[in-house]
């Protein structure tokens, strides 16, 4: 405890001593002596912002003042009336260097006076020289780094350098320490201002002045790189306008083992009346020096060795001069192996294909990161490059890590003349030139355009596709994204990857097919990718999917626009094949669709292609079908209504195949039944033959007319409401007896003549067309019958037979007597032995 008390006492004494020292600081006397003939003047004055409270004064010979000036050859003692004068006062030390009337004091510039109070201070050196005299400011280590407006230096030490054009000052730039700027050459005088904060103990200026011959331009800034790095530089007077019709240059010293690239960050151009504003490069090894570029052009890159860059202004329009300014960056880095390789992308035969190479989206880093550039013809380099169709392009890369770049491409395929492109497939495949590039392909999009209501599209993949769902996600290196490309049409069919059961996708109208890659392994798997697109006759479904499941995997399928709902009045079909030795199980993910129709009705139709059996479900009113087994290939069609907001139609279902099996008991019963049927048939045949022999002398059967029986043939009401040419009711796949033998009834006056036609055999495959959904006009809610209103029905059929048949007797008493029925006198005939 005693030790703790002693320590606390010592700490208190230290704090008291420090406080006393700070209190006595303001009362300390300061002395400034300015050498005779130095051309130096010291000004102490209040700063721009003074702290609140009691004002602080300069005390000179017991006088309180707020400004003090000490000229060349003078010596002054003074104190401050406050403890922290650095918060209130600033000091400016000005030195005029006259190089016009006498020799210039070239060499290192000294900080004078050497002893100054601890205030924020600014040293200003104003060097005056003739217009044809060039002056060079040489900065020793650390070199300078230019900063833009609003930026500050980490250590608080800044250098502001200005030149002169006639009587006007031109700001060359503001600089911090630790940069690449080693020399600044100016024409006709220069002004350098170095600002030091009050706590900085710097005692050297860090630069020297040398005499040079005329440079014939406003200034030259030399930037020296010793290793990888970057430098941001600006035109004079930035962000204000560059002086009219002036020339400014930058010289860059680059080690031979490094490469440099130039990129313009920000620029504006003025309205020229005479000459042309431009940038010029002197590049080592170039046969066209100087190389002239517009500010809008891509600037050179991947340059080895030193080079110069110049900005040339023009004579501006007096009425509307505009503004010329430039901020650019020079990036120096080590060449990579790829920088010495040239890649060729041949788009000379393409008319509507563009390729863009650009950086991947990444987070910005505060530390230096080498640039990643793609170079055209090994000289024009930029972070973004778009290759246009109709030309052959030679590319190289200047990048430390090519995974920082990716590539996107887009191609448009259109068919405006159906006679030319109908049934002519085209292959959607990534060109080999792009696959050989060392950057990963991100997206390749094909925009497929067809004439409206005349053609549709059929897409056949090289490998069967799987639809991406939450239940079974794609895990391949690439997928196909299908979406409508029609203006104002929001329809996304889904994402599909290889390894599924979808053999074909048909879409009604314009579609965008995007191949998106997810890993570099796509380069190896690329030979297996490809879609064959064909232009086919127009159909009305939004999409038709042909699905052939296998016995190993469950096939998940869902409606387009998942999570947003099938578009209003849209119809989609799935053609699902079931092998003859398999049975398909169809299961829906939920019990009800959840759709609420604002207008119209939504339907689900399941139609077996062999039996033509059709099941229709109203999705708004009925539950979805329970899991069911399908023994034959079938169609599944979903047709939407105009749903209410928030009650969209989204359906997910799956199909599985299992081997078709038959129970042993069923087999035995079928065998026994078949044998019994065969024996029964043989017995009937034997009896019929013997009976025929016994009755051989009898005449043919005669029909006895019963006049009390209704002879009108029953038929459905309104069976042929449409004209024969408007429907296919006269084409039959199955014909009943009435239709075959109806012509025999035409001569009977008591029979209504049935509507018959010549039978034509069915042509085509039974499963080519999906089940037709109800027409849009019939999807309105069905009108319900009122109470007591009879339901329409068919006319009742008579239970009486219009004819009875018998055989005439061979007896003479019965010859010619047809007035009485013979059935009552007919005796049963015993069967012959």
N, C-alpha and C positions, 0 to 999 in steps of 0.2 A: 504494500500500500504506500509506503514511504517513497519507493522508487517511482510509482505512478504519479504521485504528487509532484516530485521533483521534475519529472518529464513535462508535466502540464505547465509548471512554472517557467521552464526554459522556453517552451513553445510560445507562451504568452509574451515573454521578453523579446523573442524574435519578431513576433507580429508588431509589437510596439516600435521596435527599431525600424522595421520596414515602413511602417506608417509614418514615422518621423522623417525618414529619408524622402518619402513621397511628398510630405508636406513641405520639406525644405527645398524640393526640386524647383518649384516655381520661383522660389526666392533666390535661386542661384544666379549669379551674374554671368552673362554671356558676352563674349568679345568677338567681333568680326573685323578682320583687317583685310582690305582689298588691295592687292599690289598696285603700285603706280604704273600706269600705261598698259595695263592688262586688258582694258576695254571691258571690264566686268562691272556689273551693277547688281546689287543684291536688294530685293524688295521683299519685305515682310508685311503681310496684309491679312485681313480676316478672310476665312474661307467662305465657300458658297453656303455652307450650312453650319450654324453655330449652335452649341447646346443651350437648352433653356436654363434659366437661373441667373445668377449674378454674372454680368459681363466680365470678360477678361481684357486686360489692357497691356500694352508695352510700356514699361517704365524706363524713360531715358532722362537722366539728370533730374529726377524727381517729377518728371512730367509724364502724364498718362496719355498715351496716344494709341491709335488703332492701326497706324501704318508707319513703316520705317523704311527708308531708302539709304543704302550705303554705296557710294560711287567709288570709282577707281582712285586709289591713293588715300582713302579715308579709313579711319579706325573708330569703332563705336562700341561702348559698353552699355548693356541694357539688361533688364530683367522683365519677368512677367508677373502680373498681379494674381495669377491663378495657379493652381497646382498642376493642371493638365493643359498647357497651352497648345499641344498637338491637336486637340479637339476643336480649337478655335482659329488658329492661324496656319497659314501656308507660306512657303518661301519660294521665290523664283529667282534663279541666278542666271542672268542674261550675259552672253558674251558675243560681241560683234567682231567678226573677223573680216578685215578689209583686204581683198585680193585684187582690187582694181587700182589702187594708188601705190601699192608696194608689193613686195614678195609675200606670199602666203606662208604662215607657220605650219608647214606640212609635218606630218608625223602623228604620233599618238596624242590624243586629246586628253588633257589632265582635268581632274575635278578640282576646281578652285572656287573659293577658298577651301582649304583642307579641313578646317574646324568650323562646324556649324551646329546650331542647336537642333535637338531632335524634333524636327517638324516635317510634315509632308513637303517635299521639295521637288522642284522641277528645274533641271539644268537645260538651258536653251543656248544652242550655238547657231548663230546666223552668219553664214559665209556668203559674202557678196563677190561675184565674179562677172566677167564679161560674157556676153551671150555666146561667143564662140569658144569659150573655155569649158572643158569638161572636168568635173570633179568626181573623185572616187572615194566612197566611204567603205572602208574595209573593216569588217567585224571579226574580231578574234573569237575563239571559243568562250562561251557557247554562242553559236550562230543564232540568227533570228527566225522567228516563225510569224507569218502574217496572220492577223485576226480580222474578222469582219466587224461591222457595226454592232454594238451591244455586247460584244464578247469582252472578257477580262483575262488578265494573266494570273496564273496561280500564285506567283510570288509578289505580285503587285508592281513589278518593274515593267514599264512600257516604253517603247521608242516610237515617236511620231516623226515622220520624215516628209518634208514638203519641198517642192521645186517651184520654179518661176517660169511663167510665160509672159514676157514683157513685164508689166507691173502687177500681174495677177498671180496669186499663190495657187499652186496645184498640189493637192494632198496625194502623195505617192502611196502612203499606207501606214498602218499602225502595226507594230510588231512586238512579240514577246521573246523571251529567251528560249533556248533549246529547240532550234529549228534547222533549216537548211540554207537560209539566205546568208551568203558569205560577203557579197559585195553589192553595192548600189551605185551606179554611175548616173550622174545628173548633168544637165547642160545649163550653164548660166547662173549658178548659185544654188545653195541648198540651205535648208533650215532643219536642224535636228533638235528635238525636245525629248529629254529622258526624265521620266517621272519615277521618283523613289519614295516609298512610304516612310513614315517617321521612324519605324522600327528597323529599317534596313540599314545595314552598316557598310554598304558598298562604298569603296573609295577610288574606283577607277571607272573611266567612261566605257571601256571595252571596244573602242573603235579608233581608227586613225583616218586622216585625210590625205589624199594624194592628188597630184595634178595629172590630168590626162588631156589628150588632144580632143578635139570636138567629136562628139558621138552622133551629131546630126539627128537627134531625136529627143523626146522628152526625158527618157531615162532607160536604163538597162538594169535589170535585177538578175543577179547570178545566184543560182541555187545549186548547191553541191550535195550529192548523195554519196555516202560512204558504204551504205548497206541498204537492205530493203527498207522501204518506208514510203511515205506519201507527203505531198505538200499541196496546200490550197492557196492559191494566189488570185489577186484581183486587179482589175484595171484601175488606173488613176482616178481619183475622186469617187470611187465606189462607195455607196450605192448610187451616188449622183452620176451624171453623164460624163463620159470621156470627152476631153477637150476636142473641139472641132478640128478636123484635118490634121491630127497629130499622130505620131508614131511612137509606140512603146514596145520594148522587147524584153524577153526573158531568155537567159542562157542556162542550160542544164548540163551539169557535169555528172555523167553516169559511169560507174565502173564497167569495164568491158564484159564482166561475167554476169551482168544484170540486164534486164529489159525494162523499158519505160513505155507507158501508155498514157495518153491525154484524154480526158473526158471533160466536157463543158457541163458545169453544174447549173448555172443560171446565166442567161444573157438576154439582152434587148438590142434591137437594131434601130438606128435613127433613119430619118427620111432624107435621103441624099439628093442633092441637086447636081453635084459634080463628083466625079470619081466614084469609087466603089469601096465600101467598108468590107474588110476581109481579114483573114489570118493567113500568115505565111510561115512555112516551116523550112528550115535548112537541116536536112536529114543526112547523116553520113551514108555514103553509098548510093544515094539517089541520083539518077541521071537527069532529073527534071527540077533540080533546085533553082529557085525556091518553089516548093509545092504550095499552091494557093487553094484555100478552102473557104467556103462561106461559113458563117457561124452556125447555120442550120445543118451543115454536113456532119457525117461521122468523122471524128478526128483520128489521126494516126495512132497506132499502137504497136506493141511488140518491137520497139526500136532499140537497137544495140548501139551504145556509144553516145557521145555528146550530141546535142541538137539545140537549135534555137527556135523560138516561137515569137512572132511579132503580131501586134494588133495595129491595123491601119484604119484611121477614121476617114471621113469624107467631108465635102462641103455640104452643110446641112441646109435644108429649106428654111428660109427666114420666117415664113409664116407658120410652118408646122415642123419644127426641127426634130422632134422626137428625142430619143435618148439612147446612146450607145454605152453599154456596160457589159462586163464579162467577169464571171467567177468560174474558175476551172481548177481541176485537180490533176496532178501528175503522180502516177503510181509506179513505183519501181520495185521489182521483185525478181526472184530467180527464175530463169526459164525452166519449164518442165519438159519432160520427154515429148509430150503431145505438141509443144510449140514448134518442134522441128518436123512434124508430120503434116501432110496436106491431105484433106479429105474432099472428095468430089460429090456434090449433090446435083444430079442432072434433072432439072425441071424444064428442059427445053421442049419436051413434047407435051407438057401439061398446060392447060388453059385456065384451070380454076382450082389451083392447089397452092396453098401457102404453108410455109414452115417457119416457126418461131422458136428460137433458142433463147432462154431467159433464166435468171436466177430463181431458185426455189424460194418460197417465202420462209425467212428465218428471222430470228431476233437480232436486233442490232447490238454490236459489241463496242465497248468503249476502247478496247485495246486495238492495236493495229492488226488488221486482217488483210492479207494479200488479196488483190482483186482477182476476179474470175471473168475473163473476157473471151469472146469468140471473135476471131479475126477473119475478115474477108480479104482474099488475095494477100494474106500475111501482113497487111499494113493498116487497114481500116478496122480498128478493134473497138468493141463496145460490150457492155454487159447484156444488152438486148439486141438481137439481130433477127430480122424477118427476111426470108428468102421468097422472092416473087416468082410466079410461073413464067415460062418462056425463056429461061436462061440456064446456063450451067454455072454452078457456084463452086469456088475453091475455098475451103475453110481450114483454119488452124485454131488452136486453143492456147491461151495464155492463162493458166489457172493452176493453183497448187493442189486443188482437190476438185475433180470434175463432177463429183456427186453434188456439188453446190449448184449445178446447172441441170435443167431438164428441157425437154423439147415437146412442142405441141404442133400439130398439123391439122389442116382442114382442107377437104376436097369436096367439090360440088359435082354431082352427076345428075343430069336432067334429061328427060325424054319428052320432047314437045311434039314429035311426029310418031304416032303409034305404029305406023306402017314400017318404020325403020327399026325400032327397038323392041317391038313386041316379040317375046319369046327369045330374045338374045341376051343370055346371062352375062353379067360382068362380075369379076372377082374383086371383092373388097379385101385387099391385103396390103400390109405395110411395105412400101418399096424397100428393096435391099440396100439402096444408098443410105437410107435413114438408119437401118439396123447396123450398118458398119460404123456409124458415128460413135465416139466414146462417151456420149451423154445418154442418159436414160430417156426413153420415150415416155411421156406422161399421158397424153391424149392424142388419138388420131380420130378425127370426126369425118364421117361421110354424110353429106346432106343430099338425100335422094328426092328428086322433084319429079312429079308426074302431072299431066294435064288433068284438071278437075273433072270428076265424074266420067272419065274415059278409061283410065288405067289404074291399076293397083300394083302392089309390090309383093314379091315372094322372096323370102330370105332362107337360104339353105346353108347351114354351117358345115364346115369340114368335119367337125366332131359334134355329136349330139350335145345339146345344152341343158344346163340345170338352171332353174329360176332361183335367184337368191331370196331366201326367206329367213325370218328369225329362227324358225325351227330347223332349217338346214342351210347354213350360210356357205357362201362360196369361199374356197380356200386356195384358189389357183392364183397364178401370177398375173392374170388379166381377166377382164370381164367386158361384155358388150352392154352398153347402156342404150336402150331404145326409147325415143321420145318423138312426139309429133313435131314436124318442122313447118306446119302450116301456121300462118300468122293468126294470132289470137286463139290458138288451139292449145289448151293446157291438158296434155295427155301423155303420161309417162307409162310405158308398157312394163318397165322393170329392168333389172340387172340380171344378165345371164352369163354363165361361165361354162367351160367345157366339162363333160363328165356327167351328163344328165340323160333325159329321155325325150327332149324336144327335138324333133327332126326338121321342122319347118315352122316359120312364122310368117304369116301373111298380114299385111296392113293395107288399109283402104286408101290412104292418101300419103302426102309428103311425110317423110320420116327422117330423123337424124340418128345415125348409128355411130356411137363413140366407143372405140376400143381404148380402155383405160388400164394401164399397167400398175402393178403394186410392188414389184420387186425386180431387181436386175436380172433375175433368172428368166425373164421374158425373152431375153436375147436368145437363149437356148431353146425355148419352147416356141419361138416365133414361126418356124417352118410348119408347125401343126395348126396354126391359126388361119382363118379365112372364112369369108361368107360369100356365097354366090347369090347375087341379086338378079331377079328376073322381073320384067314388066309383064303383067298378066291382065286379062280383062277385069274391068271394074266390078267390085262386089260391095255390098252395103254394110257388112260387119266392120267394126273398127279394127278387129284383129281376129285371126283364126290360127290356132296353135295345133300342130300335128304332133301327137305324143305317142311314143311307143315305149311303154315301161319294160323293165327287165325284172327277172324274178328275184334279184338280190337286193334291190333298193326300193324304198318307199318314195314315190314321186309327189312332191309338194307343188301345188299350183295356186296362184291367187290372181284376183282381178287386177287390171291396170289401175294406176293412180292410187296405189295402196296408201293408206293413212289420209288420203284426201278425197277418196270416193270416186267411183266410176262416173264419168260425165253423164249429164242428163240425156236420156233417150239413146244412150250408147248400147250397142249389142256386141258381145264377144262370145266366140265359140271355141271349144276344144274338141278335136277329133282324136279319140283315144282308142288305140288298137289293142285288142285282146287276142292272143294266140289261141288256136283251137284246143290246145291241151292245157290251157290255163283258165282260171276264173279271177275276175277283177273285183276287188272290194273298193267301193266308193264311200268315203267318209268326209263329212263336213265338220269344220272346227267348232262351230257353235250351233245351237238348236234353232235360233231364229236369225234372220238377216239384220234386223234392227232398222231397216230402211222405213222412212215415213214419206209417202209420196204427196207432193203438193198438187201435182196434176199427173194424170195418167196412172199406169200400173206397171209394176216390175214383175218379171216372170223368170222362172227357172224351168228349162225344158231338157229332159233326158230322153234320147231317142236311140233305140237299138237299131243298128244298121242292117241286121239280117231279118229280123222279124218285123221291122218297121213300127214296133210298139213305141208309143210316145206317152211320156208322163209330163204333165204341166202343173207347176206349182206357182201360186201367187205369193211372191216374197213378202209382201206387206201383210197379208192376212193369214198365211199358213206357215207352219213350222217347216224348217228345212228337212229334206228326206233323212230318215235314219240310215245308219250304215247298211248298205245293200250289196248284193253280189250280182255281177254282170257276166253272163256267159259268152257274150259276143261283143264285138267292137261297137262302140256307141258314141253318140254326139252329146255334148253338154253345152247348152247355150244359156247365157245370162243376159237379160235385156232390162235396162234400167228405165225408170220413170223420170219425172222431174222432181227430185227429192227436196224435202224441206231442209232448211239450214240446220246443220249439226246432226242430221239423220241420214248420213251418206250410206252408199251401198259398197261394202267391202266384204268379200267372201274368200275364205281360204279352205281348200279341200286337198285331199291326198288320195292316191290310188296305189294299191298293192296287188301283186299277182301271187296266186297260189296254184299248185298243180290241180287239175281237174281229177277228182276221185269218184269211184262208184262203189256202193255198199255191196257185199257178197250176197246178202239176202235179195237185194234188188236184181242182181244178176240171175239168181236161181229162179225167182218168180218170173222174170222176163223169159227165161228159157222154157219153163214149163208152160207158160201162157202161149208162147210161140208154137210149141209142139201141139197143144190142144187146138189152136186156131188152124194149124195145118190139117189135122185130122178132120176137123169139122168142115173145112172147105172141100176136102176130098169127098166126104159123104154127100154134101150138097150136089156136087157135080155128078156123082153116080145116080142119085135120085132124079136129077133133072133129065139125064139121058134116058133112063127107063121110062120116065113119064112122057117124054117126047115121043118115044116109040109107040106107046099105048094110045096116044091121042093123035096119031099121025093122020087119021081120016077126018078129023074135025076141021072145020073152016077157021079162018082167021078171027081174032077177037074183035068184038063189036062194042062200041061205046054207046051206052044208053043215056040219053039226055034227061036230066032232071030239071024241069022248068021252075021249080020252087026254090032254087038255090041262087044266091047272088053270084053272078059270074064276073063281076068287075074285079080286075086285078088290083090288089093293094099296091100303093106306091107312096113314097114320101112326098109330103107337101113341099112344093117349091124346090124340087130336086134340081131343076135346070133353070135357075133364075137368071143366069148369065147366058149370053149368046154362045153358041158353040165355038166360035172363033176366039172367045175371050177366056176360055178355060181349057183344061185338059181332062174334062170329065169323060170324054169319049176314048181315052187311052187307058187300057186296063192291063194290070199285071196279073190279076186273077179274074176269071169270067164265070159268072154263075150260069145255071142252065137256062134261065129265062132269057138272058142276053144271047145265048147260042141258038135257042130254038124259037125265039120270038117271031121270026119271019113266018113260021107255020101258023101263027095265030092271026096273021094279017087279013086272011080271007073270011074270018068269022065275024059277022056283024055284031055279035054279042060281046066281043072283047074289045076293050080299049087298046089301041095300037101302042105298044111300048116304044120308048125312045131307045133305039139301038143304033150302033155304028159298027163299022168294020174294025175288027181287032188288029192292033198294031203291036208287034213285040216290043218290050222295053229294051232300050239301047243305052249302054253306059254302065258305070259301076254304081252299085247301090250306095256306097258310102262317100261319094264325091262332094255332096252338098250338105251343109249343116241344116238342122231343123229350122224352118222359117219361124222367127218370132212373130207374135201378133203385130200387125201393122201399127204404126204410130197412132193413126186415128182411132184404132180399136183398143188402145191402152187406156182409154177413159173409163172411169168406173162403170160397171155394168148396171143397167137399170133393173131394179128389183120389182117383182110382180106385186100388185096390190092385193089386199085380202079379198077373196071371192073371185078373183079373175082366173079363169081356167088357163091352165098351161097348154101351150100348143103341143099337139101329139099327132101320131099317124092314125089313119082311119082303122077301125077294128077289123080284123080278119074274121071271115065266117068259118065256123067250125064244120060246116057241111061241105062235102066234096061235090063239085059240079058234075062229075062223071062217075058211073060205076061200070065195071067191065065184067063180061061173062063170055063163055064159049057157046056157040049155037049147037043144038042137038042134031044128030044125024037122022032122027025120026022124021017121016014124011009129014006127020000132022003138024009139025012146027015149021015147015018150009014156008017162007014168005011172011010169017007172023012176027011182026016187030012191034006191035002195040003194047004188049004186056012184058014186064021184066022177066027175064029167064032165070033170075037168081033163085026164085022160090021153087021152081020145078027142077032145078039142077040137083042131082044126087051126088054125094061125095064119091069120088073115085078111089078105089082101093089101090094102093101101090102095087105094081107088078112084082112078081118075085124076081 
